[in-house]
Amino acid sequence: MPDPILRLSGLAKSFDTNTVFEDVDLDVAPGDRIAILGASGSGKSTLLRCVNLLEIPDAGRIELNGDVVGNPEKSGRARYPERELRELRKRVGMVFQQFNLFPHMTVAGNVAEGLVTVLGQSSGPARERALAELDRVGLRDKADTYPSRLSGGQKQRVAIARALAMDPEIMLFDEPTSALDPALVGEVLGVIEQLANEGRTMLLVTHEIGFAYHVANRIAFIAEGGIYEIGTPDEVLKNPRREKTQKFLAEHRRFQF
Amino acid sequence: MYEWNFAPVFAESGLLLAGFRNTLILTATALSGGLVVGLLLAFARLSHRRWLRLPADLVIEVFRTTPPLVQLFWFYFGLPIVLSVEMTPFMAAGLTFTIQSGAFFAEIFRAGIVSIEKGQWESAKAIGMGHNQLMRRIILPQAVKRMFPSMMERSIELMKTTTLVATVSYADLLFQANELAQKTFRPLEVYTVVALIYFVSISCVSFFAARLEKRFARTGEFSV
């Protein structure tokens, strides 16, 4: 097995007295597409947000391509200096449920922003790159409009282009279609599928179980404060071994036809 | 029946113009200084470091809750005694209104900054921005547009509050008007002209501010 792009070990997080998860271990190999499923409130988003340290885990270790992030060994609780947070986030792309585009910048400005401000590129090449990324998500013709003029699906595709422009080593999707009209879900899933086919490494928190089945190579089901069941889509979604996974899937299947 | 006669006032219009000039200089000084002080105070107040936050809280509260006339007297009469520094009327007035408007601007800045949605901070962090980059590129550009109407309101208030400086003999528009009124025995005419000057200049500023606000709306971010 090749060295993992991302290795989480012993990751724990709680809010006040509420333990979200404790002792999560996960290895993500290059090209892995791991869908994270679970009931709402099970901590799947929190787990994803710990990977790029938007939430700071209480304990555990994060390794990105062999680089240990922060100083987890020195005391029980890992410390993450500001500089290391920024370094990690440059290398990890994230797409949010609510898109979070910058409303005061054009579409191309949104995509180029990280290149210019964070990576220090000059605006000419950054714009070229932004246009190329917009092309990839099919929105090059919207480059000079403002986000307020886009549909939800288009906004999310721009947000994906913004993350891709930074050449991330891994992409995190936090329920990317949950805020969309059903009619707009397809275009966003299409872009994610295309990235999956290109061999991009990604972690995907989603409620679209059918999509997870088709696109992911592994499914992680989160429950009871940790990864409850993990395996291939056929293993976890077709023949779940454990009770909570079975119940969750049965609940989801209830209204399918 | 009172007979209006503006001729003596216009004959000495140079006096009023000089006062108007001084009013503009003082307002511009206090405004630009106040914006800088206000931004710094707002950052200090939003800081998680107590030793920055507490002094900022104190300055803001003191200058928001005490009468501007008393503040002016502190700086003009009090400070020279306590620190034995020489204060010109302009220095005292400039300092007072810089800090005073800074205290008000700080609250406007703070409210504007915290009004920006959590998602904006997070997506800026997620592409690797540090705190300063995030403030400069993402938060402040949006916050300033939201703050702008309150900023304008406060600036107009400031321009009118500067009339208090006449009490420490700074030759602003109102001070010059007092002089002229005594000289010409035409106080009604003098003060009417002065009110008109304030009315016209502040209306002009408001007009351009409204146009600027329209321009801000172009990106459509307020309708999101």
Interface residues (C-beta under 8 A of the other chain):
Chain A: N52 L54 E82 L85 R86 E87 R89 K90 V92 G93 M94 F96 Q98 F99 N100 L101 F102 P103 H104 E113 G114 T117 V118 Y146 P147 S148 R149 A159 R162 A163 M166
Chain B: E117 G119 Q120 E122 S123 A124 K125 A126 I127 G128 M129 G130 H131 Q133 R137 I138 P141 Q142 K145 R218 T219 G220 E221 S223 V224
